[in-house]
Amino acid sequence: MVSALGHLGRRLRMPRYLTIYGVITAILLAIGLIVVLFPIAWMVFASMRPLSETFGSPPAWFPREVTSTAYTKIFSDPRQLRYQFNTYIISLSTAILSVGLGALAAYGFSRFKIWGAEFILLSIMALQMLPGVSIIIPFYNLARRAGVWNTYLAMIMADTVFALAISIWLLKSYIDSIPTDLEEAAMVDGCNRFQSLYRIVLPLLAPGLVGTATFAFLYAWNDFVFATILRDGHDLMPMTVAIGNFFTQANRDWNAIMALNTMATLPLIAIFVFLQRWVIQGMTAGALKE
């Protein structure tokens, strides 16, 4: 009887515990959300209001006067639109190359017995520890001698070198989680190795491909060092370098800087929100194994 009453008491107290836990969790999540979104909101507001409101004391948290001067200035300048086009070309090409080459390499490491595979994989990952600044001169010399300096190809290849390393590791972990029995059954039914890869592995690998492509895209999107060294003039300039051009010794066009940052940031946020389920699946692939 006593144990039954104690069990009933615990059941009655459980909703209260869950309610308190839920409230605390909601408060912590709200605080974290404010901390993360505050810089983005400030950037968007700063692009739409006069500088007097941004640098006033105390500053205005919300725009009292909304102006589109900065956006008009950017959209009326063909060069700024060209910079955005360059950024998308470089980033998308890097993502496609990293996923394509990374998937083939990861499949080989996962499905075949390669002598020294662990050493090769560790050597590939060691590229991530190498700062890009330390190999600027070799990349510059190679691009000049190969005749690809000041071309899209030079910047795409440089970004792919670094994005490909992590792409191979991410995709290998995901392919390891795909049972080999599926491929063996397909080959028994008449498929060769490439057909089983195309018809069986790649459809199951889709979340990993999306997550890896997103990582490579963001890496190339944020690149500044190679985009500065491997090109000349304004024709191939991406947005990361174009934003720096608004900083001069005499003046800083903060409205244009914030507007350009907004135009560069919001599409990435939209892409990540739309693909977040696949990105998280791809990034955590192979973390848990049975």
C-alpha positions as CSV (number, residue, x, y, z in Angstrom):
1,M,0.0,0.0,0.0
2,V,2.8,2.4,0.9
3,S,4.7,1.6,-2.2
4,A,1.6,2.1,-4.3
5,L,1.0,5.5,-2.7
6,G,4.7,6.5,-3.3
7,H,4.4,5.5,-7.0
8,L,1.2,7.5,-7.3
9,G,3.0,10.5,-5.7
10,R,5.9,10.3,-8.2
11,R,3.4,10.2,-11.1
12,L,1.7,13.2,-9.8
13,R,4.9,15.1,-9.4
14,M,6.3,14.2,-12.8
15,P,4.3,16.8,-14.8
16,R,5.5,19.6,-12.5
17,Y,9.1,18.5,-13.0
18,L,8.7,18.4,-16.7
19,T,7.0,21.8,-16.7
20,I,9.9,23.4,-14.8
21,Y,12.4,21.6,-16.9
22,G,10.7,22.8,-20.1
23,V,10.5,26.4,-18.9
24,I,14.2,26.5,-18.0
25,T,15.1,24.9,-21.3
26,A,12.9,27.4,-23.2
27,I,14.6,30.3,-21.3
28,L,18.1,29.1,-22.1
29,L,17.2,28.5,-25.7
30,A,15.7,32.0,-26.0
31,I,18.9,33.5,-24.5
32,G,21.1,31.6,-26.9
33,L,18.9,32.6,-29.8
34,I,19.1,36.2,-28.9
35,V,22.9,36.0,-28.6
36,V,23.2,34.4,-32.0
37,L,20.7,36.6,-33.9
38,F,21.6,39.9,-32.3
39,P,24.6,40.6,-34.6
40,I,22.6,39.6,-37.7
41,A,19.7,41.9,-36.7
42,W,22.1,44.7,-36.0
43,M,23.8,44.3,-39.4
44,V,20.4,44.3,-41.2
45,F,19.2,47.4,-39.2
46,A,22.5,49.2,-39.8
47,S,22.2,48.7,-43.5
48,M,18.8,50.4,-43.5
49,R,19.3,53.5,-41.3
50,P,21.5,56.6,-41.3
51,L,24.9,56.5,-39.7
52,S,23.8,59.0,-37.1
53,E,21.5,56.4,-35.6
54,T,24.1,53.7,-35.7
55,F,26.9,55.7,-34.0
56,G,24.6,57.8,-31.8
57,S,25.0,57.7,-28.0
58,P,23.1,55.8,-27.0
59,P,22.6,54.0,-30.3
60,A,19.1,53.4,-31.7
61,W,18.2,49.7,-31.4
62,F,15.6,49.9,-34.1
63,P,15.7,52.2,-37.2
64,R,13.7,55.4,-36.7
65,E,14.4,56.4,-40.3
66,V,14.5,53.6,-43.0
67,T,16.6,54.3,-46.0
68,S,17.5,52.1,-49.0
69,T,20.4,54.3,-50.1
70,A,23.1,51.6,-49.5
71,Y,21.1,48.9,-51.4
72,T,20.4,51.3,-54.3
73,K,24.1,52.1,-54.4
74,I,25.1,48.4,-54.6
75,F,22.4,47.3,-57.1
76,S,23.1,50.3,-59.4
77,D,26.8,49.3,-59.6
78,P,27.4,46.5,-62.2
79,R,30.6,45.6,-60.5
80,Q,28.9,44.7,-57.2
81,L,26.6,42.3,-59.1
82,R,29.6,40.9,-60.8
83,Y,31.3,40.2,-57.5
84,Q,28.2,38.3,-56.3
85,F,28.2,36.3,-59.5
86,N,31.9,35.5,-59.1
87,T,31.3,34.3,-55.5
88,Y,28.5,31.9,-56.6
89,I,30.6,30.5,-59.5
90,I,33.6,29.8,-57.3
91,S,31.6,28.4,-54.4
92,L,29.3,26.2,-56.5
93,S,32.2,24.8,-58.5
94,T,34.2,24.0,-55.4
95,A,31.2,22.2,-53.8
96,I,30.6,20.1,-57.0
97,L,34.3,19.2,-57.3
98,S,34.7,18.4,-53.6
99,V,31.6,16.2,-53.6
100,G,32.4,14.4,-56.8
101,L,36.1,13.7,-56.1
102,G,35.4,13.2,-52.4
103,A,32.7,10.6,-53.0
104,L,34.9,8.5,-55.4
105,A,37.9,8.7,-53.0
106,A,35.7,7.9,-49.9
107,Y,34.1,4.9,-51.7
108,G,37.6,3.5,-52.5
109,F,38.8,3.9,-49.0
110,S,35.6,2.4,-47.6
111,R,35.1,-0.6,-49.9
112,F,38.6,-1.6,-51.0
113,K,41.6,-2.8,-49.0
114,I,44.3,-0.2,-49.8
115,W,47.8,-0.6,-48.5
116,G,48.6,2.3,-46.1
117,A,45.0,3.6,-46.2
118,E,45.1,4.9,-42.6
119,F,48.3,6.7,-43.2
120,I,46.9,8.3,-46.4
121,L,43.7,9.4,-44.7
122,L,45.7,10.9,-41.8
123,S,47.9,12.7,-44.4
124,I,44.9,14.1,-46.1
125,M,43.5,15.3,-42.8
126,A,46.8,16.9,-42.0
127,L,46.1,19.4,-44.8
128,Q,43.4,20.9,-42.5
129,M,46.1,21.8,-40.0
130,L,48.1,23.6,-42.6
131,P,47.2,27.4,-42.6
132,G,46.4,28.7,-46.1
133,V,48.7,31.6,-45.6
134,S,51.8,29.3,-45.4
135,I,51.3,28.0,-48.9
136,I,50.3,31.2,-50.7
137,I,53.6,31.6,-52.5
138,P,53.7,27.9,-53.8
139,F,50.1,28.2,-55.0
140,Y,50.9,31.5,-56.7
141,N,54.0,30.1,-58.4
142,L,52.1,27.0,-59.6
143,A,49.2,29.0,-60.9
144,R,51.6,31.3,-62.9
145,R,53.5,28.4,-64.4
146,A,50.4,26.5,-65.2
147,G,48.9,29.5,-66.9
148,V,45.8,29.6,-64.8
149,W,46.6,32.6,-62.6
150,N,43.8,35.2,-62.6
151,T,41.2,32.7,-63.7
152,Y,38.3,31.0,-61.9
153,L,40.1,27.7,-62.2
154,A,43.0,28.8,-59.9
155,M,40.7,29.9,-57.1
156,I,38.4,26.9,-57.5
157,M,41.4,24.5,-57.4
158,A,42.9,26.2,-54.3
159,D,39.6,26.1,-52.4
160,T,38.9,22.5,-53.5
161,V,42.3,21.3,-52.1
162,F,41.3,22.3,-48.6
163,A,37.6,21.4,-48.8
164,L,38.3,18.0,-50.4
165,A,40.2,16.7,-47.4
166,I,37.3,17.0,-44.9
167,S,34.9,15.9,-47.7
168,I,36.7,12.6,-48.0
169,W,36.5,12.0,-44.3
170,L,32.8,12.9,-44.0
171,L,31.7,10.8,-47.0
172,K,33.8,7.9,-45.9
173,S,32.1,7.8,-42.5
174,Y,28.7,7.9,-44.3
175,I,29.6,5.1,-46.8
176,D,30.9,3.0,-43.9
177,S,27.4,3.0,-42.5
178,I,25.8,1.7,-45.7
179,P,25.7,-2.2,-45.7
180,T,27.8,-3.8,-48.3
181,D,25.1,-6.5,-48.7
182,L,23.1,-4.1,-50.8
183,E,25.8,-3.7,-53.3
184,E,26.6,-7.4,-53.4
185,A,22.9,-8.2,-54.1
186,A,22.9,-5.7,-56.9
187,M,26.0,-7.2,-58.4
188,V,24.5,-10.7,-58.2
189,D,21.6,-9.3,-60.2
190,G,23.9,-8.2,-62.9
191,C,25.2,-4.7,-61.9
192,N,28.9,-4.0,-62.1
193,R,30.7,-1.9,-59.5
194,F,30.0,1.5,-61.1
195,Q,26.3,0.6,-61.6
196,S,25.9,-0.5,-57.9
197,L,27.6,2.8,-56.9
198,Y,25.3,4.8,-59.0
199,R,22.1,2.9,-58.3
200,I,22.5,1.8,-54.7
201,V,25.2,3.9,-52.9
202,L,24.6,7.4,-54.2
203,P,20.9,7.5,-53.4
204,L,21.6,6.4,-49.9
205,L,24.5,8.8,-49.7
206,A,22.3,11.8,-50.6
207,P,22.2,13.3,-47.0
208,G,26.0,13.0,-46.8
209,L,26.5,14.6,-50.2
210,V,24.3,17.6,-49.2
211,G,26.1,18.1,-45.9
212,T,29.5,17.8,-47.5
213,A,28.5,20.1,-50.4
214,T,27.2,22.7,-47.9
215,F,30.5,22.6,-46.0
216,A,32.6,23.0,-49.2
217,F,30.3,25.8,-50.5
218,L,30.7,27.8,-47.2
219,Y,34.4,27.3,-47.2
220,A,34.8,28.7,-50.7
221,W,32.3,31.4,-50.0
222,N,34.3,32.7,-47.0
223,D,37.7,32.4,-48.6
224,F,39.7,35.7,-48.7
225,V,43.4,34.7,-48.9
226,F,43.4,32.8,-52.1
227,A,40.8,35.1,-53.7
228,T,43.2,38.0,-53.1
229,I,46.5,36.3,-54.3
230,L,45.3,34.2,-57.3
231,R,43.6,37.0,-59.2
232,D,44.3,40.5,-60.5
233,G,41.8,43.4,-61.1
234,H,38.1,43.4,-60.5
235,D,36.7,40.9,-63.0
236,L,37.1,37.9,-60.8
237,M,36.8,39.5,-57.4
238,P,34.4,37.7,-55.0
239,M,32.3,39.5,-52.3
240,T,34.8,38.7,-49.5
241,V,37.4,40.9,-51.1
242,A,34.9,43.4,-52.4
243,I,33.7,44.1,-48.8
244,G,37.3,45.0,-47.9
245,N,37.4,47.7,-50.6
246,F,34.9,49.7,-48.6
247,F,37.6,50.2,-46.0
248,T,39.9,53.0,-46.9
249,Q,42.3,55.2,-44.8
250,A,40.0,58.3,-45.3
251,N,36.6,56.8,-45.1
252,R,34.5,53.7,-44.3
253,D,31.1,53.3,-46.0
254,W,29.5,51.4,-43.1
255,N,26.0,51.4,-44.7
256,A,27.3,49.8,-47.9
257,I,29.5,47.4,-45.9
258,M,26.5,46.3,-43.8
259,A,24.2,46.1,-46.9
260,L,26.8,43.9,-48.8
261,N,27.2,41.7,-45.7
262,T,23.5,41.3,-45.4
263,M,23.3,40.3,-49.1
264,A,26.1,37.8,-48.5
265,T,24.7,36.4,-45.3
266,L,21.0,36.0,-45.7
267,P,21.2,33.6,-48.7
268,L,23.5,31.3,-46.7
269,I,21.1,31.3,-43.7
270,A,18.2,30.5,-46.0
271,I,20.2,27.6,-47.6
272,F,21.2,26.2,-44.2
273,V,17.7,26.4,-42.8
274,F,16.3,24.7,-45.9
275,L,18.9,21.9,-45.8
276,Q,19.6,21.7,-42.1
277,R,18.2,18.2,-41.7
278,W,20.4,16.8,-44.5
279,V,23.4,18.9,-43.3
280,I,23.2,17.5,-39.8
281,Q,22.7,14.0,-41.0
282,G,25.7,14.3,-43.3
283,M,27.9,15.9,-40.6
284,T,27.0,13.3,-37.9
285,A,27.3,10.3,-40.3
286,G,29.2,7.4,-38.7
287,A,29.2,9.0,-35.3
288,L,27.2,6.1,-33.9
289,K,27.9,2.5,-35.0
290,E,26.2,-0.6,-34.0
